[in-house]
């Protein structure tokens, strides 16, 4: 949008300079009216209603730390063990996973491969807070769950998918004063009713 505004200002500025402000306003008005016709040429991909339905949250992460919704940032790492012969196909599915993570609230997504063990791949991303991470999990659609299942299908048989959730402690973020403890009275409420 920002690029469009900048490009439009430049283009309509040239039209106004060459043909006058009145002409620029009339032509830009006609362009705005015709813009919806672009949708006939560049259609959005169709999505079935069942794919867009929200998926039910299966399980809550196991916790040993007392976290509040504002605790964070949270680092999530998933270890996949993939047959090296399937690396290219796996990588293609993980690009779809990247889009899902970023759309649902994750950031700084990356995928790395262990140089000492070519079977081991690690998906890594962040969520700003623990509350954001729980909300991200509740934003998954049925299609998102299927894509996650497709990625997990590359897991070598008998090898469990290993998930690590960590509370990131950047340098200088921990306050070592007795009075600066997190307030644990904050409750996390997530409405899991379908359609909300």
N, C-alpha and C positions, 0 to 999 in steps of 0.2 A: 504493500500500500504506500509506504513512504517513497519507494522508487517511482511508483506511478504518479504520485503527487509532484515529485521533482521533475519527472519527464513531461508531465502535462503542463506544468508552469512554464517550462522552457518552450514547449511546442506552441502553446496558446500565446505566449509572449511574442514569438516570431510571427504568428498569424496577425496579432494585433498591430505589430510594428509595420508589417507589409500591407495589410488591408484595412486597418482601423479596429478600434475596440468593439464597435457595434457588430461588425462582421465576425469577429472572434467569439463574441457572446452567442450569436445566432448559430454559428457552426458548432460550437461546443454543446449547445442545447440539443441540436439535432443528433450529435454523437452520443449524448447521454440517453436519448430516446431509443437509439438504435443498438445500444450496448447489450440489452437482453437477447438480441438476436444471435450474439456470439454463442449463447448457450445451446442453440440448435446445432452449431458446428462443433463446439468443444463441450461435449456432454460430460457430466459427472458419472463416474462408474456406478452401475446399479448395484444395490446391496439389498439382499432379501431381508424382510422384517425379522425373520428368525435369527439371522446372523447379527443383527443390530441389537437384539434383546440383551439385556444385562445378564451376565452369568452370576450364578449364586456363589457367594464366598464360601469356599470349601472348608478351610481351617484357619485358625489364627496362629501366628508365629509363637513359638515357645520363647518365653522371656525369663531371664534371671535378674536383670537390672530393673529397677523401678523407673519407668520412663513416663514423662508427661507428654501431652500432644505437642508441646513446643520443644521437646528434647530433639537435638539434631546438630548437624546434619547426619543422616543415616546413609551408610554405604551398604549396598547389596551386591553380593558376588555369588554367581552360580557356576559350579564346575561341571562341565560336560566331558564325558569320555567318548570320543568319536573315532571310528575306524578311519585311518588316514585316506583310504580309498574313497571315502564319502565326504571328504573335506570340502570340496567345491559345492556340492548340493547343500551341505549343512550351512556353509557360509551364506548361501542365498536365502535360506529360511531365516537365519539370524538377522539379515537386513530388514526383514519384515518385523521381527521381534524388536529391533531398534526403533522402528516407527511407533510400535505400540507403547514401548516404555516412555518415549518422549511425548507422545500424545496424552498419556495418562498422568503425566506429572514428573517423570524422572528427568534427570539432566546428566551431562558428562558421561554419556554411554560409551562404552568401548568393549571390544572383543579382543582377547589376546590368546596366543597359542604358546604353550610351554616349549621352549627350545630344547629341553632335555627329554621331554616326553611328548612326541607329536600327537598322541591321542588326547592330551589334556587341553581343553579350551576353557577360558574363564570369561564369562559375561560380567561386566562391572558397570554399575551406575549409582547415582546418588538421588536421594530425596531430601528436600530442605529440612523436614522435621518428621518425627515419628507419626504424628497425625496425618501428614501428607502421604506417608508411605501406606498407612492403613486405608486412606481414601483412594490411593492409586489402585490398590488391590480390589476395591469395590467398584472401580470403573471399568473392569474388564467385560467385554461383550462375549457372546458365544463364539463369534469368529476369532476373537483374540485368544480364547481358550483353545480353540482348534489349532491356531498357529503355534501356541505354546506346546500343545501335544505333538505337533509335527516336529518341532525342535527336539523335544524329549525323545522322540522315536529314534533319533540318531544315536542315543545313548547305547553303548555296548551292553549287550545282555548281561544281567547279573551285577552291573555297576549302578549303584544308586546315584541320583542327581543330588549333588551336595550344595546346599544353600547356606551362605553366611550372611548374617545381618549384623552390622557393626555401628556403634555410636562413634562417629568421627570426632576426634579431639584435636583440631588444628592447633598449632603452637600458639600459646597465649590465650586460648579459649577457656581453659579451666581456671576458675577463681578459687584460690586456696584459702579463702576466708570462711570462718565458721558460719557467718550470717548470710552467705550467698547460696544456700542450698535451694534446689528447685522446689517449687510448691507442688506437692503431689495431690492437692485437692482437686485439680483440674481433671475432669472426666472426659473421655473420648466417646462421642456418640456418633454412630454411623447408622443411617437408616438403610436397611438392606431390602426393603419392600420392592418388588418388581416395579419398574417404571419410574422410580424416583432417583 
